[in-house]
Amino acid sequence: MSVNKNYTDETKSVHAGMMENEHHAVVNPIYQTSTFKFRDADHGTALFAGKEEGYIYTRMGNPTVKGLEDAVAQLEQGHKGLACGSGMAAIHTVFGAYLKQGDHVVCSEAVYGPTNTLLAEIFSKFGVQTSFVDTSDLNEIKKAMRPETKIVYVETPGNPTLCVTDIAGAAEIAHAQNALLVVDNTFASPVLQKPLVLGADIVVHSLTKFLNGHADVVGGLIVTKNEEQFKALRRALNLFGGILGPMNSFLVHRGIKTLAMRMERHCANAQKIAKFLDKHPKVESVVYPGLPSHPQYEIAKKQMKCPGGMISFEVKGGIEGGKIVMNNVKLCQLAVSLGGVETLIQHPATMTHAIMPREIRLQAHITDGLVRLSVGVEDVDELIADLDQALNRIP
Ligand SMILES: *Cc1c(COP(=O)(O)O)cnc(C)c1O
């Protein structure tokens, strides 16, 4: 089920994970079954003992799910993948497999909100401590390392500030202390950035975003670097139970066929929109890793094929300015999530981060007029015209 390793991501997106099957279907069949029959008692014994390859029960593995796992693992140039019921299930499975009482984690402060809460509120209950630091500054990681640090967890580009962490640099620091570097590669996708090749040990994804790309499935995936990791994480996933079903795996795998093509368009559109916003009189500032004004512009250029489809920008007029844009866009859809073919826009101060006290929100760089844009694959001039008319309503 493995596609030629030397193929480009454009070809791998289309073919990786496709498997031979009974009727020679071009696309993987959906094995919508919870369980698999044994030929006889000896066959059952051999499967349970791991002496023969095969499927037993869908929580422990399923051919349709395996096709998707292979596809993402091959795009990441990793060993094997493990599909999970959501991005959070993937992240939880990795933490649950590798952390125990007394361990310490160093985590990006610009991280997906629930990842922060999982560590700060749930894992802390089990005696795991976490230091949240600005990982875009490698010295901050170095300073936070302790003898008991087991995982350095990096999200890059990070949410929602789009700051970029040097993956190779972070790997060196983690490995000097025998810690694992785990990278959340959701914002970039494997087509734009390959953390395992840069030195990371494990990659996690929210499939919900660019990998699926069509805003119709919630899912997650872990990519491992070797068989030992795979066995440990397969066991943890089997026990925690947060698997992805065959139907959703099929849908995500279908989405991946156009991943390379979509990412090219996301990047081209976002680059043009970032430049437009940068010059707009109603826009205070723009954060996009493809603009030379981005603080980690050079690192982004070095480790990413292109800077991605996510833009953050600050509009004039604070909270009110942000609301005016939200209420006047027509083509951009007012919704959270990201990475789909449709352009989504949201205003963290009145939406995702509205419950945060203003002081704390500002400390986290989530300012009143901050707008987050997930640039889709629509016609870029039509997107620009939509943003322009909405911005021009700000007095
Ligand atoms: C959405 C997201 C997650 C969580 O994924 P779910 O599929 O919603 O559980 C994790 N990390 C990042 C960067 C995300 O954008």
The ligand as an SDF file (V2000), in Angstrom:
LIG
                    3D

 15 15  0  0  0  0  0  0  0  0999 V2000
   -8.5450   22.3160   15.2450 C   0  0  0  0  0  0  0  0  0  0  0  0
   -7.1940   22.1190   15.7910 C   0  0  0  0  0  0  0  0  0  0  0  0
   -6.9290   21.1130   16.7280 C   0  0  0  0  0  0  0  0  0  0  0  0
   -8.0050   20.2070   17.2790 C   0  0  0  0  0  0  0  0  0  0  0  0
   -8.5780   19.4370   16.2910 O   0  0  0  0  0  0  0  0  0  0  0  0
  -10.0810   18.8440   16.3680 P   0  0  0  0  0  0  0  0  0  0  0  0
  -10.1600   18.0160   15.1530 O   0  0  0  0  0  0  0  0  0  0  0  0
  -11.0130   20.0170   16.3830 O   0  0  0  0  0  0  0  0  0  0  0  0
  -10.1480   18.0700   17.6440 O   0  0  0  0  0  0  0  0  0  0  0  0
   -5.6350   20.9540   17.1710 C   0  0  0  0  0  0  0  0  0  0  0  0
   -4.6480   21.7540   16.7340 N   0  0  0  0  0  0  0  0  0  0  0  0
   -4.8610   22.7500   15.8450 C   0  0  0  0  0  0  0  0  0  0  0  0
   -3.7240   23.6040   15.4130 C   0  0  0  0  0  0  0  0  0  0  0  0
   -6.1430   22.9690   15.3500 C   0  0  0  0  0  0  0  0  0  0  0  0
   -6.3520   23.9590   14.4780 O   0  0  0  0  0  0  0  0  0  0  0  0
  1  2  1  0
  2  3  1  0
  2 14  2  0
  3  4  1  0
  3 10  2  0
  4  5  1  0
  5  6  1  0
  6  7  2  0
  6  8  1  0
  6  9  1  0
 10 11  1  0
 11 12  2  0
 12 13  1  0
 12 14  1  0
 14 15  1  0
M  END
$$$$
